[in-house]
Amino acid sequence: MSYKRITVSLPDYLYEDMLALTPTRGVSGYVAEAVQKRVLQQKVKPEDAVTNFLALRAESPKKNIKQILNAIHKGRT
């Protein structure tokens, strides 16, 4: 997966709250997760959630069982 470096501006209170909730080295992941959740909310309309889920699943990168197990193991260490 490739990444893009961006610059964002946040209100001071939001920035301070974010730093309090996440380690310094985890800020990018925290922001990426928040953006991903927001994008998914906007992509998936409640009235057609199943169809949209299947469409999103078709667009998602395919992972084999070894990649999935490695990701699970990595998350547990």
PQR file with spaces between the fields and no chain letter, atoms N, CA, C, O and H, PARSE charges and radii, in Angstrom:
ATOM       1  N    MET     1       0.858   -1.163    0.000 -0.4000 1.5000
ATOM       2  CA   MET     1       0.000    0.000    0.000 -0.0000 2.0000
ATOM       3  C    MET     1       0.907    1.230    0.000  0.5500 1.7000
ATOM       4  O    MET     1       1.861    1.302    0.775 -0.5500 1.4000
ATOM       5  N    SER     2       0.616    2.173   -0.849 -0.4000 1.5000
ATOM       6  CA   SER     2       1.396    3.409   -0.869 -0.0000 2.0000
ATOM       7  C    SER     2       0.710    4.464   -0.005  0.5500 1.7000
ATOM       8  O    SER     2      -0.491    4.392    0.256 -0.5500 1.4000
ATOM       9  H    SER     2      -0.159    2.115   -1.479  0.4000 1.0000
ATOM      10  N    TYR     3       1.485    5.427    0.422 -0.4000 1.5000
ATOM      11  CA   TYR     3       0.982    6.471    1.310 -0.0000 2.0000
ATOM      12  C    TYR     3       1.280    7.841    0.727  0.5500 1.7000
ATOM      13  O    TYR     3       2.213    8.002   -0.060 -0.5500 1.4000
ATOM      14  H    TYR     3       2.460    5.486    0.210  0.4000 1.0000
ATOM      15  N    LYS     4       0.495    8.814    1.112 -0.4000 1.5000
ATOM      16  CA   LYS     4       0.694   10.215    0.743 -0.0000 2.0000
ATOM      17  C    LYS     4       0.893   11.010    2.020  0.5500 1.7000
ATOM      18  O    LYS     4       0.167   10.825    2.997 -0.5500 1.4000
ATOM      19  H    LYS     4      -0.263    8.684    1.751  0.4000 1.0000
ATOM      20  N    ARG     5       1.871   11.885    2.009 -0.4000 1.5000
ATOM      21  CA   ARG     5       2.104   12.767    3.150 -0.0000 2.0000
ATOM      22  C    ARG     5       1.283   14.030    2.936  0.5500 1.7000
ATOM      23  O    ARG     5       1.342   14.645    1.871 -0.5500 1.4000
ATOM      24  H    ARG     5       2.461   12.035    1.215  0.4000 1.0000
ATOM      25  N    ILE     6       0.514   14.415    3.956 -0.4000 1.5000
ATOM      26  CA   ILE     6      -0.317   15.613    3.865 -0.0000 2.0000
ATOM      27  C    ILE     6      -0.103   16.479    5.102  0.5500 1.7000
ATOM      28  O    ILE     6       0.434   16.025    6.113 -0.5500 1.4000
ATOM      29  H    ILE     6       0.465   13.916    4.821  0.4000 1.0000
ATOM      30  N    THR     7      -0.522   17.698    5.004 -0.4000 1.5000
ATOM      31  CA   THR     7      -0.497   18.610    6.140 -0.0000 2.0000
ATOM      32  C    THR     7      -1.929   19.018    6.437  0.5500 1.7000
ATOM      33  O    THR     7      -2.669   19.411    5.536 -0.5500 1.4000
ATOM      34  H    THR     7      -0.958   18.067    4.183  0.4000 1.0000
ATOM      35  N    VAL     8      -2.313   18.924    7.692 -0.4000 1.5000
ATOM      36  CA   VAL     8      -3.661   19.326    8.090 -0.0000 2.0000
ATOM      37  C    VAL     8      -3.574   20.333    9.226  0.5500 1.7000
ATOM      38  O    VAL     8      -2.612   20.347    9.993 -0.5500 1.4000
ATOM      39  H    VAL     8      -1.711   18.605    8.424  0.4000 1.0000
ATOM      40  N    SER     9      -4.575   21.158    9.316 -0.4000 1.5000
ATOM      41  CA   SER     9      -4.676   22.124   10.412 -0.0000 2.0000
ATOM      42  C    SER     9      -5.840   21.724   11.303  0.5500 1.7000
ATOM      43  O    SER     9      -6.939   21.447   10.824 -0.5500 1.4000
ATOM      44  H    SER     9      -5.357   21.148    8.693  0.4000 1.0000
ATOM      45  N    LEU    10      -5.587   21.697   12.600 -0.4000 1.5000
ATOM      46  CA   LEU    10      -6.611   21.333   13.576 -0.0000 2.0000
ATOM      47  C    LEU    10      -6.715   22.434   14.618  0.5500 1.7000
ATOM      48  O    LEU    10      -5.727   23.105   14.915 -0.5500 1.4000
ATOM      49  H    LEU    10      -4.694   21.922   12.990  0.4000 1.0000
ATOM      50  N    PRO    11      -7.896   22.622   15.171 -0.5600 1.5000
ATOM      51  CA   PRO    11      -8.005   23.545   16.308  0.2800 2.0000
ATOM      52  C    PRO    11      -7.129   23.027   17.457  0.5500 1.7000
ATOM      53  O    PRO    11      -6.949   21.819   17.616 -0.5500 1.4000
ATOM      54  N    ASP    12      -6.595   23.944   18.244 -0.4000 1.5000
ATOM      55  CA   ASP    12      -5.702   23.567   19.347 -0.0000 2.0000
ATOM      56  C    ASP    12      -6.325   22.530   20.275  0.5500 1.7000
ATOM      57  O    ASP    12      -5.664   21.564   20.656 -0.5500 1.4000
ATOM      58  H    ASP    12      -6.742   24.924   18.116  0.4000 1.0000
ATOM      59  N    TYR    13      -7.596   22.722   20.643 -0.4000 1.5000
ATOM      60  CA   TYR    13      -8.226   21.797   21.593 -0.0000 2.0000
ATOM      61  C    TYR    13      -8.310   20.384   21.019  0.5500 1.7000
ATOM      62  O    TYR    13      -8.133   19.406   21.746 -0.5500 1.4000
ATOM      63  H    TYR    13      -8.133   23.507   20.334  0.4000 1.0000
ATOM      64  N    LEU    14      -8.579   20.275   19.717 -0.4000 1.5000
ATOM      65  CA   LEU    14      -8.690   18.965   19.084 -0.0000 2.0000
ATOM      66  C    LEU    14      -7.323   18.291   19.009  0.5500 1.7000
ATOM      67  O    LEU    14      -7.200   17.090   19.246 -0.5500 1.4000
ATOM      68  H    LEU    14      -8.723   21.069   19.126  0.4000 1.0000
ATOM      69  N    TYR    15      -6.312   19.067   18.681 -0.4000 1.5000
ATOM      70  CA   TYR    15      -4.947   18.552   18.622 -0.0000 2.0000
ATOM      71  C    TYR    15      -4.507   18.033   19.993  0.5500 1.7000
ATOM      72  O    TYR    15      -3.943   16.943   20.091 -0.5500 1.4000
ATOM      73  H    TYR    15      -6.412   20.043   18.488  0.4000 1.0000
ATOM      74  N    GLU    16      -4.760   18.799   21.038 -0.4000 1.5000
ATOM      75  CA   GLU    16      -4.374   18.392   22.391 -0.0000 2.0000
ATOM      76  C    GLU    16      -5.117   17.128   22.822  0.5500 1.7000
ATOM      77  O    GLU    16      -4.528   16.236   23.432 -0.5500 1.4000
ATOM      78  H    GLU    16      -5.218   19.684   20.959  0.4000 1.0000
ATOM      79  N    ASP    17      -6.404   17.053   22.508 -0.4000 1.5000
ATOM      80  CA   ASP    17      -7.178   15.848   22.835 -0.0000 2.0000
ATOM      81  C    ASP    17      -6.631   14.635   22.093  0.5500 1.7000
ATOM      82  O    ASP    17      -6.523   13.551   22.668 -0.5500 1.4000
ATOM      83  H    ASP    17      -6.883   17.778   22.013  0.4000 1.0000
ATOM      84  N    MET    18      -6.284   14.813   20.815 -0.4000 1.5000
ATOM      85  CA   MET    18      -5.751   13.713   20.023 -0.0000 2.0000
ATOM      86  C    MET    18      -4.432   13.226   20.615  0.5500 1.7000
ATOM      87  O    MET    18      -4.221   12.019   20.736 -0.5500 1.4000
ATOM      88  H    MET    18      -6.372   15.693   20.348  0.4000 1.0000
ATOM      89  N    LEU    19      -3.548   14.142   20.983 -0.4000 1.5000
ATOM      90  CA   LEU    19      -2.264   13.749   21.574 -0.0000 2.0000
ATOM      91  C    LEU    19      -2.453   13.016   22.897  0.5500 1.7000
ATOM      92  O    LEU    19      -1.684   12.111   23.222 -0.5500 1.4000
ATOM      93  H    LEU    19      -3.720   15.122   20.885  0.4000 1.0000
ATOM      94  N    ALA    20      -3.456   13.397   23.648 -0.4000 1.5000
ATOM      95  CA   ALA    20      -3.718   12.738   24.926 -0.0000 2.0000
ATOM      96  C    ALA    20      -4.231   11.312   24.730  0.5500 1.7000
ATOM      97  O    ALA    20      -4.059   10.463   25.605 -0.5500 1.4000
ATOM      98  H    ALA    20      -4.081   14.132   23.384  0.4000 1.0000
ATOM      99  N    LEU    21      -4.854   11.050   23.591 -0.4000 1.5000
ATOM     100  CA   LEU    21      -5.459    9.740   23.341 -0.0000 2.0000
ATOM     101  C    LEU    21      -4.560    8.773   22.587  0.5500 1.7000
ATOM     102  O    LEU    21      -4.865    7.581   22.526 -0.5500 1.4000
ATOM     103  H    LEU    21      -4.994   11.740   22.880  0.4000 1.0000
ATOM     104  N    THR    22      -3.462    9.249   22.013 -0.4000 1.5000
ATOM     105  CA   THR    22      -2.632    8.397   21.177 -0.0000 2.0000
ATOM     106  C    THR    22      -1.158    8.670   21.441  0.5500 1.7000
ATOM     107  O    THR    22      -0.781    9.801   21.747 -0.5500 1.4000
ATOM     108  H    THR    22      -3.215   10.217   22.063  0.4000 1.0000
ATOM     109  N    PRO    23      -0.314    7.635   21.323 -0.5600 1.5000
ATOM     110  CA   PRO    23       1.121    7.880   21.482  0.2800 2.0000
ATOM     111  C    PRO    23       1.648    8.747   20.334  0.5500 1.7000
ATOM     112  O    PRO    23       1.065    8.774   19.250 -0.5500 1.4000
ATOM     113  N    THR    24       2.733    9.442   20.576 -0.4000 1.5000
ATOM     114  CA   THR    24       3.294   10.359   19.579 -0.0000 2.0000
ATOM     115  C    THR    24       3.539    9.664   18.246  0.5500 1.7000
ATOM     116  O    THR    24       3.268   10.242   17.194 -0.5500 1.4000
ATOM     117  H    THR    24       3.207    9.421   21.456  0.4000 1.0000
ATOM     118  N    ARG    25       4.044    8.443   18.271 -0.4000 1.5000
ATOM     119  CA   ARG    25       4.341    7.722   17.034 -0.0000 2.0000
ATOM     120  C    ARG    25       3.086    7.132   16.388  0.5500 1.7000
ATOM     121  O    ARG    25       3.186    6.504   15.334 -0.5500 1.4000
ATOM     122  H    ARG    25       4.264    7.973   19.126  0.4000 1.0000
ATOM     123  N    GLY    26       1.924    7.314   16.983 -0.4000 1.5000
ATOM     124  CA   GLY    26       0.705    6.742   16.435 -0.0000 2.0000
ATOM     125  C    GLY    26      -0.261    7.754   15.865  0.5500 1.7000
ATOM     126  O    GLY    26      -1.395    7.407   15.537 -0.5500 1.4000
ATOM     127  H    GLY    26       1.843    7.824   17.840  0.4000 1.0000
ATOM     128  N    VAL    27       0.167    9.009   15.739 -0.4000 1.5000
ATOM     129  CA   VAL    27      -0.741   10.065   15.286 -0.0000 2.0000
ATOM     130  C    VAL    27      -1.221    9.810   13.861  0.5500 1.7000
ATOM     131  O    VAL    27      -2.411    9.960   13.582 -0.5500 1.4000
ATOM     132  H    VAL    27       1.089    9.291   16.006  0.4000 1.0000
ATOM     133  N    SER    28      -0.325    9.430   12.957 -0.4000 1.5000
ATOM     134  CA   SER    28      -0.727    9.188   11.564 -0.0000 2.0000
ATOM     135  C    SER    28      -1.768    8.083   11.471  0.5500 1.7000
ATOM     136  O    SER    28      -2.757    8.212   10.749 -0.5500 1.4000
ATOM     137  H    SER    28       0.641    9.309   13.184  0.4000 1.0000
ATOM     138  N    GLY    29      -1.544    6.998   12.202 -0.4000 1.5000
ATOM     139  CA   GLY    29      -2.507    5.907   12.199 -0.0000 2.0000
ATOM     140  C    GLY    29      -3.850    6.314   12.769  0.5500 1.7000
ATOM     141  O    GLY    29      -4.899    5.903   12.274 -0.5500 1.4000
ATOM     142  H    GLY    29      -0.740    6.893   12.788  0.4000 1.0000
ATOM     143  N    TYR    30      -3.810    7.125   13.813 -0.4000 1.5000
ATOM     144  CA   TYR    30      -5.039    7.612   14.443 -0.0000 2.0000
ATOM     145  C    TYR    30      -5.842    8.461   13.461  0.5500 1.7000
ATOM     146  O    TYR    30      -7.053    8.289   13.319 -0.5500 1.4000
ATOM     147  H    TYR    30      -2.958    7.460   14.215  0.4000 1.0000
ATOM     148  N    VAL    31      -5.151    9.376   12.788 -0.4000 1.5000
ATOM     149  CA   VAL    31      -5.821   10.243   11.811 -0.0000 2.0000
ATOM     150  C    VAL    31      -6.324    9.415   10.631  0.5500 1.7000
ATOM     151  O    VAL    31      -7.442    9.627   10.162 -0.5500 1.4000
ATOM     152  H    VAL    31      -4.168    9.515   12.904  0.4000 1.0000
ATOM     153  N    ALA    32      -5.513    8.475   10.147 -0.4000 1.5000
ATOM     154  CA   ALA    32      -5.924    7.638    9.019 -0.0000 2.0000
ATOM     155  C    ALA    32      -7.175    6.835    9.361  0.5500 1.7000
ATOM     156  O    ALA    32      -8.077    6.710    8.532 -0.5500 1.4000
ATOM     157  H    ALA    32      -4.605    8.303   10.528  0.4000 1.0000
ATOM     158  N    GLU    33      -7.235    6.289   10.576 -0.4000 1.5000
ATOM     159  CA   GLU    33      -8.410    5.522   10.995 -0.0000 2.0000
ATOM     160  C    GLU    33      -9.656    6.405   11.056  0.5500 1.7000
ATOM     161  O    GLU    33     -10.739    5.996   10.639 -0.5500 1.4000
ATOM     162  H    GLU    33      -6.502    6.391   11.249  0.4000 1.0000
ATOM     163  N    ALA    34      -9.491    7.613   11.577 -0.4000 1.5000
ATOM     164  CA   ALA    34     -10.630    8.534   11.660 -0.0000 2.0000
ATOM     165  C    ALA    34     -11.132    8.917   10.270  0.5500 1.7000
ATOM     166  O    ALA    34     -12.338    8.968   10.031 -0.5500 1.4000
ATOM     167  H    ALA    34      -8.611    7.945   11.916  0.4000 1.0000
ATOM     168  N    VAL    35     -10.205    9.183    9.363 -0.4000 1.5000
ATOM     169  CA   VAL    35     -10.594    9.543    7.990 -0.0000 2.0000
ATOM     170  C    VAL    35     -11.256    8.354    7.310  0.5500 1.7000
ATOM     171  O    VAL    35     -12.259    8.510    6.613 -0.5500 1.4000
ATOM     172  H    VAL    35      -9.225    9.141    9.557  0.4000 1.0000
ATOM     173  N    GLN    36     -10.694    7.161    7.511 -0.4000 1.5000
ATOM     174  CA   GLN    36     -11.276    5.964    6.900 -0.0000 2.0000
ATOM     175  C    GLN    36     -12.712    5.751    7.373  0.5500 1.7000
ATOM     176  O    GLN    36     -13.591    5.450    6.566 -0.5500 1.4000
ATOM     177  H    GLN    36      -9.879    7.033    8.077  0.4000 1.0000
ATOM     178  N    LYS    37     -12.953    5.903    8.666 -0.4000 1.5000
ATOM     179  CA   LYS    37     -14.315    5.747    9.186 -0.0000 2.0000
ATOM     180  C    LYS    37     -15.261    6.758    8.554  0.5500 1.7000
ATOM     181  O    LYS    37     -16.384    6.416    8.183 -0.5500 1.4000
ATOM     182  H    LYS    37     -12.238    6.147    9.321  0.4000 1.0000
ATOM     183  N    ARG    38     -14.814    7.988    8.432 -0.4000 1.5000
ATOM     184  CA   ARG    38     -15.665    9.043    7.859 -0.0000 2.0000
ATOM     185  C    ARG    38     -15.954    8.765    6.386  0.5500 1.7000
ATOM     186  O    ARG    38     -17.084    8.936    5.927 -0.5500 1.4000
ATOM     187  H    ARG    38     -13.901    8.265    8.734  0.4000 1.0000
ATOM     188  N    VAL    39     -14.934    8.339    5.650 -0.4000 1.5000
ATOM     189  CA   VAL    39     -15.122    8.029    4.227 -0.0000 2.0000
ATOM     190  C    VAL    39     -16.111    6.882    4.068  0.5500 1.7000
ATOM     191  O    VAL    39     -16.997    6.943    3.216 -0.5500 1.4000
ATOM     192  H    VAL    39     -14.017    8.200    6.022  0.4000 1.0000
ATOM     193  N    LEU    40     -15.971    5.840    4.880 -0.4000 1.5000
ATOM     194  CA   LEU    40     -16.900    4.712    4.800 -0.0000 2.0000
ATOM     195  C    LEU    40     -18.322    5.134    5.134  0.5500 1.7000
ATOM     196  O    LEU    40     -19.271    4.670    4.503 -0.5500 1.4000
ATOM     197  H    LEU    40     -15.251    5.791    5.573  0.4000 1.0000
ATOM     198  N    GLN    41     -18.481    6.015    6.127 -0.4000 1.5000
ATOM     199  CA   GLN    41     -19.817    6.501    6.470 -0.0000 2.0000
ATOM     200  C    GLN    41     -20.454    7.221    5.288  0.5500 1.7000
ATOM     201  O    GLN    41     -21.650    7.073    5.039 -0.5500 1.4000
ATOM     202  H    GLN    41     -17.710    6.393    6.640  0.4000 1.0000
ATOM     203  N    GLN    42     -19.670    7.987    4.573 -0.4000 1.5000
ATOM     204  CA   GLN    42     -20.219    8.739    3.454 -0.0000 2.0000
ATOM     205  C    GLN    42     -20.457    7.858    2.233  0.5500 1.7000
ATOM     206  O    GLN    42     -21.362    8.126    1.442 -0.5500 1.4000
ATOM     207  H    GLN    42     -18.698    8.107    4.775  0.4000 1.0000
ATOM     208  N    LYS    43     -19.648    6.804    2.075 -0.4000 1.5000
ATOM     209  CA   LYS    43     -19.815    5.910    0.933 -0.0000 2.0000
ATOM     210  C    LYS    43     -21.028    4.999    1.096  0.5500 1.7000
ATOM     211  O    LYS    43     -21.725    4.712    0.122 -0.5500 1.4000
ATOM     212  H    LYS    43     -18.913    6.587    2.718  0.4000 1.0000
ATOM     213  N    VAL    44     -21.279    4.547    2.312 -0.4000 1.5000
ATOM     214  CA   VAL    44     -22.335    3.565    2.563 -0.0000 2.0000
ATOM     215  C    VAL    44     -23.605    4.274    3.006  0.5500 1.7000
ATOM     216  O    VAL    44     -23.645    4.919    4.054 -0.5500 1.4000
ATOM     217  H    VAL    44     -20.713    4.780    3.103  0.4000 1.0000
ATOM     218  N    LYS    45     -24.618    4.144    2.206 -0.4000 1.5000
ATOM     219  CA   LYS    45     -25.923    4.708    2.550 -0.0000 2.0000
ATOM     220  C    LYS    45     -26.713    3.634    3.306  0.5500 1.7000
ATOM     221  O    LYS    45     -26.767    2.488    2.859 -0.5500 1.4000
ATOM     222  H    LYS    45     -24.586    3.620    1.355  0.4000 1.0000
ATOM     223  N    PRO    46     -27.321    3.981    4.432 -0.5600 1.5000
ATOM     224  CA   PRO    46     -28.019    2.986    5.246  0.2800 2.0000
ATOM     225  C    PRO    46     -29.085    2.202    4.484  0.5500 1.7000
ATOM     226  O    PRO    46     -29.295    1.022    4.762 -0.5500 1.4000
ATOM     227  N    GLU    47     -29.755    2.836    3.534 -0.4000 1.5000
ATOM     228  CA   GLU    47     -30.833    2.135    2.841 -0.0000 2.0000
ATOM     229  C    GLU    47     -30.327    1.035    1.912  0.5500 1.7000
ATOM     230  O    GLU    47     -31.107    0.183    1.486 -0.5500 1.4000
ATOM     231  H    GLU    47     -29.584    3.795    3.308  0.4000 1.0000
ATOM     232  N    ASP    48     -29.036    1.041    1.594 -0.4000 1.5000
ATOM     233  CA   ASP    48     -28.494    0.031    0.697 -0.0000 2.0000
ATOM     234  C    ASP    48     -27.160   -0.485    1.237  0.5500 1.7000
ATOM     235  O    ASP    48     -26.202   -0.641    0.480 -0.5500 1.4000
ATOM     236  H    ASP    48     -28.402    1.733    1.940  0.4000 1.0000
ATOM     237  N    ALA    49     -27.097   -0.746    2.521 -0.4000 1.5000
ATOM     238  CA   ALA    49     -25.844   -1.100    3.180 -0.0000 2.0000
ATOM     239  C    ALA    49     -25.246   -2.400    2.643  0.5500 1.7000
ATOM     240  O    ALA    49     -24.031   -2.480    2.462 -0.5500 1.4000
ATOM     241  H    ALA    49     -27.875   -0.619    3.136  0.4000 1.0000
ATOM     242  N    VAL    50     -26.062   -3.414    2.386 -0.4000 1.5000
ATOM     243  CA   VAL    50     -25.544   -4.700    1.930 -0.0000 2.0000
ATOM     244  C    VAL    50     -24.917   -4.566    0.548  0.5500 1.7000
ATOM     245  O    VAL    50     -23.808   -5.049    0.325 -0.5500 1.4000
ATOM     246  H    VAL    50     -27.049   -3.349    2.533  0.4000 1.0000
ATOM     247  N    THR    51     -25.605   -3.924   -0.368 -0.4000 1.5000
ATOM     248  CA   THR    51     -25.072   -3.732   -1.716 -0.0000 2.0000
ATOM     249  C    THR    51     -23.787   -2.915   -1.669  0.5500 1.7000
ATOM     250  O    THR    51     -22.816   -3.238   -2.353 -0.5500 1.4000
ATOM     251  H    THR    51     -26.506   -3.531   -0.187  0.4000 1.0000
ATOM     252  N    ASN    52     -23.780   -1.861   -0.866 -0.4000 1.5000
ATOM     253  CA   ASN    52     -22.583   -1.037   -0.753 -0.0000 2.0000
ATOM     254  C    ASN    52     -21.429   -1.795   -0.103  0.5500 1.7000
ATOM     255  O    ASN    52     -20.276   -1.617   -0.495 -0.5500 1.4000
ATOM     256  H    ASN    52     -24.568   -1.598   -0.310  0.4000 1.0000
ATOM     257  N    PHE    53     -21.725   -2.632    0.881 -0.4000 1.5000
ATOM     258  CA   PHE    53     -20.686   -3.442    1.508 -0.0000 2.0000
ATOM     259  C    PHE    53     -20.062   -4.386    0.489  0.5500 1.7000
ATOM     260  O    PHE    53     -18.839   -4.511    0.424 -0.5500 1.4000
ATOM     261  H    PHE    53     -22.662   -2.776    1.200  0.4000 1.0000
ATOM     262  N    LEU    54     -20.887   -5.043   -0.298 -0.4000 1.5000
ATOM     263  CA   LEU    54     -20.362   -5.969   -1.301 -0.0000 2.0000
ATOM     264  C    LEU    54     -19.546   -5.238   -2.362  0.5500 1.7000
ATOM     265  O    LEU    54     -18.534   -5.759   -2.830 -0.5500 1.4000
ATOM     266  H    LEU    54     -21.880   -4.942   -0.245  0.4000 1.0000
ATOM     267  N    ALA    55     -19.974   -4.042   -2.742 -0.4000 1.5000
ATOM     268  CA   ALA    55     -19.217   -3.251   -3.711 -0.0000 2.0000
ATOM     269  C    ALA    55     -17.872   -2.833   -3.123  0.5500 1.7000
ATOM     270  O    ALA    55     -16.851   -2.891   -3.808 -0.5500 1.4000
ATOM     271  H    ALA    55     -20.797   -3.620   -2.361  0.4000 1.0000
ATOM     272  N    LEU    56     -17.864   -2.417   -1.870 -0.4000 1.5000
ATOM     273  CA   LEU    56     -16.618   -2.022   -1.217 -0.0000 2.0000
ATOM     274  C    LEU    56     -15.693   -3.224   -1.073  0.5500 1.7000
ATOM     275  O    LEU    56     -14.480   -3.106   -1.245 -0.5500 1.4000
ATOM     276  H    LEU    56     -18.693   -2.370   -1.313  0.4000 1.0000
ATOM     277  N    ARG    57     -16.261   -4.363   -0.760 -0.4000 1.5000
ATOM     278  CA   ARG    57     -15.469   -5.585   -0.640 -0.0000 2.0000
ATOM     279  C    ARG    57     -14.801   -5.937   -1.964  0.5500 1.7000
ATOM     280  O    ARG    57     -13.657   -6.392   -1.985 -0.5500 1.4000
ATOM     281  H    ARG    57     -17.247   -4.459   -0.619  0.4000 1.0000
ATOM     282  N    ALA    58     -15.514   -5.726   -3.069 -0.4000 1.5000
ATOM     283  CA   ALA    58     -14.952   -5.997   -4.388 -0.0000 2.0000
ATOM     284  C    ALA    58     -13.800   -5.047   -4.707  0.5500 1.7000
ATOM     285  O    ALA    58     -12.873   -5.421   -5.424 -0.5500 1.4000
ATOM     286  H    ALA    58     -16.443   -5.356   -3.052  0.4000 1.0000
ATOM     287  N    GLU    59     -13.851   -3.815   -4.176 -0.4000 1.5000
ATOM     288  CA   GLU    59     -12.799   -2.824   -4.423 -0.0000 2.0000
ATOM     289  C    GLU    59     -11.597   -3.003   -3.502  0.5500 1.7000
ATOM     290  O    GLU    59     -10.506   -2.522   -3.809 -0.5500 1.4000
ATOM     291  H    GLU    59     -14.605   -3.512   -3.593  0.4000 1.0000
ATOM     292  N    SER    60     -11.785   -3.685   -2.385 -0.4000 1.5000
ATOM     293  CA   SER    60     -10.723   -3.815   -1.387 -0.0000 2.0000
ATOM     294  C    SER    60      -9.620   -4.739   -1.889  0.5500 1.7000
ATOM     295  O    SER    60      -9.878   -5.661   -2.662 -0.5500 1.4000
ATOM     296  H    SER    60     -12.671   -4.076   -2.136  0.4000 1.0000
ATOM     297  N    PRO    61      -8.375   -4.485   -1.440 -0.5600 1.5000
ATOM     298  CA   PRO    61      -7.284   -5.365   -1.851  0.2800 2.0000
ATOM     299  C    PRO    61      -7.501   -6.776   -1.313  0.5500 1.7000
ATOM     300  O    PRO    61      -7.942   -6.959   -0.178 -0.5500 1.4000
ATOM     301  N    LYS    62      -7.193   -7.750   -2.126 -0.4000 1.5000
ATOM     302  CA   LYS    62      -7.376   -9.144   -1.736 -0.0000 2.0000
ATOM     303  C    LYS    62      -6.172   -9.604   -0.923  0.5500 1.7000
ATOM     304  O    LYS    62      -5.031   -9.312   -1.279 -0.5500 1.4000
ATOM     305  H    LYS    62      -6.835   -7.602   -3.048  0.4000 1.0000
ATOM     306  N    LYS    63      -6.423  -10.314    0.154 -0.4000 1.5000
ATOM     307  CA   LYS    63      -5.374  -10.837    1.030 -0.0000 2.0000
ATOM     308  C    LYS    63      -5.517  -12.348    1.108  0.5500 1.7000
ATOM     309  O    LYS    63      -6.626  -12.871    1.221 -0.5500 1.4000
ATOM     310  H    LYS    63      -7.351  -10.551    0.443  0.4000 1.0000
ATOM     311  N    ASN    64      -4.377  -13.053    1.048 -0.4000 1.5000
ATOM     312  CA   ASN    64      -4.436  -14.498    1.220 -0.0000 2.0000
ATOM     313  C    ASN    64      -4.364  -14.828    2.709  0.5500 1.7000
ATOM     314  O    ASN    64      -4.114  -13.948    3.533 -0.5500 1.4000
ATOM     315  H    ASN    64      -3.476  -12.628    0.957  0.4000 1.0000
ATOM     316  N    ILE    65      -4.579  -16.073    3.044 -0.4000 1.5000
ATOM     317  CA   ILE    65      -4.665  -16.476    4.445 -0.0000 2.0000
ATOM     318  C    ILE    65      -3.364  -16.195    5.190  0.5500 1.7000
ATOM     319  O    ILE    65      -3.392  -15.829    6.365 -0.5500 1.4000
ATOM     320  H    ILE    65      -4.782  -16.788    2.375  0.4000 1.0000
ATOM     321  N    LYS    66      -2.227  -16.362    4.519 -0.4000 1.5000
ATOM     322  CA   LYS    66      -0.937  -16.104    5.168 -0.0000 2.0000
ATOM     323  C    LYS    66      -0.806  -14.624    5.538  0.5500 1.7000
ATOM     324  O    LYS    66      -0.341  -14.299    6.631 -0.5500 1.4000
ATOM     325  H    LYS    66      -2.205  -16.660    3.565  0.4000 1.0000
ATOM     326  N    GLN    67      -1.210  -13.732    4.640 -0.4000 1.5000
ATOM     327  CA   GLN    67      -1.154  -12.295    4.923 -0.0000 2.0000
ATOM     328  C    GLN    67      -2.080  -11.933    6.087  0.5500 1.7000
ATOM     329  O    GLN    67      -1.725  -11.116    6.937 -0.5500 1.4000
ATOM     330  H    GLN    67      -1.587  -13.997    3.753  0.4000 1.0000
ATOM     331  N    ILE    68      -3.242  -12.532    6.120 -0.4000 1.5000
ATOM     332  CA   ILE    68      -4.193  -12.263    7.203 -0.0000 2.0000
ATOM     333  C    ILE    68      -3.630  -12.732    8.539  0.5500 1.7000
ATOM     334  O    ILE    68      -3.691  -12.004    9.530 -0.5500 1.4000
ATOM     335  H    ILE    68      -3.530  -13.195    5.430  0.4000 1.0000
ATOM     336  N    LEU    69      -3.083  -13.944    8.571 -0.4000 1.5000
ATOM     337  CA   LEU    69      -2.516  -14.475    9.812 -0.0000 2.0000
ATOM     338  C    LEU    69      -1.309  -13.666   10.264  0.5500 1.7000
ATOM     339  O    LEU    69      -1.129  -13.446   11.462 -0.5500 1.4000
ATOM     340  H    LEU    69      -3.033  -14.536    7.766  0.4000 1.0000
ATOM     341  N    ASN    70      -0.476  -13.218    9.321 -0.4000 1.5000
ATOM     342  CA   ASN    70       0.665  -12.366    9.677 -0.0000 2.0000
ATOM     343  C    ASN    70       0.195  -11.049   10.285  0.5500 1.7000
ATOM     344  O    ASN    70       0.789  -10.565   11.249 -0.5500 1.4000
ATOM     345  H    ASN    70      -0.623  -13.397    8.348  0.4000 1.0000
ATOM     346  N    ALA    71      -0.856  -10.472    9.734 -0.4000 1.5000
ATOM     347  CA   ALA    71      -1.392   -9.214   10.267 -0.0000 2.0000
ATOM     348  C    ALA    71      -1.952   -9.421   11.672  0.5500 1.7000
ATOM     349  O    ALA    71      -1.765   -8.574   12.546 -0.5500 1.4000
ATOM     350  H    ALA    71      -1.338  -10.865    8.951  0.4000 1.0000
ATOM     351  N    ILE    72      -2.636  -10.538   11.892 -0.4000 1.5000
ATOM     352  CA   ILE    72      -3.171  -10.843   13.222 -0.0000 2.0000
ATOM     353  C    ILE    72      -2.027  -11.010   14.213  0.5500 1.7000
ATOM     354  O    ILE    72      -2.063  -10.461   15.314 -0.5500 1.4000
ATOM     355  H    ILE    72      -2.788  -11.226   11.183  0.4000 1.0000
ATOM     356  N    HIS    73      -1.009  -11.774   13.812 -0.4000 1.5000
ATOM     357  CA   HIS    73       0.140  -11.992   14.690 -0.0000 2.0000
ATOM     358  C    HIS    73       0.850  -10.678   14.992  0.5500 1.7000
ATOM     359  O    HIS    73       1.232  -10.431   16.136 -0.5500 1.4000
ATOM     360  H    HIS    73      -0.980  -12.220   12.917  0.4000 1.0000
ATOM     361  N    LYS    74       1.029   -9.846   13.996 -0.4000 1.5000
ATOM     362  CA   LYS    74       1.696   -8.554   14.187 -0.0000 2.0000
ATOM     363  C    LYS    74       0.919   -7.692   15.179  0.5500 1.7000
ATOM     364  O    LYS    74       1.514   -6.999   16.004 -0.5500 1.4000
ATOM     365  H    LYS    74       0.718  -10.046   13.067  0.4000 1.0000
ATOM     366  N    GLY    75      -0.400   -7.736   15.100 -0.4000 1.5000
ATOM     367  CA   GLY    75      -1.228   -6.952   16.005 -0.0000 2.0000
ATOM     368  C    GLY    75      -1.177   -7.430   17.446  0.5500 1.7000
ATOM     369  O    GLY    75      -1.492   -6.674   18.364 -0.5500 1.4000
ATOM     370  H    GLY    75      -0.884   -8.299   14.430  0.4000 1.0000
ATOM     371  N    ARG    76      -0.787   -8.669   17.647 -0.4000 1.5000
ATOM     372  CA   ARG    76      -0.747   -9.237   19.001 -0.0000 2.0000
ATOM     373  C    ARG    76       0.614   -9.085   19.663  0.5500 1.7000
ATOM     374  O    ARG    76       0.761   -9.386   20.848 -0.5500 1.4000
ATOM     375  H    ARG    76      -0.531   -9.283   16.901  0.4000 1.0000
ATOM     376  N    THR    77       1.609   -8.623   18.916 -0.4000 1.5000
ATOM     377  CA   THR    77       2.953   -8.492   19.514 -0.0000 2.0000
ATOM     378  C    THR    77       3.242   -7.075   19.896  0.5500 1.7000
ATOM     379  O    THR    77       4.322   -6.782   20.411 -0.5500 1.4000
ATOM     380  H    THR    77       1.489   -8.378   17.954  0.4000 1.0000
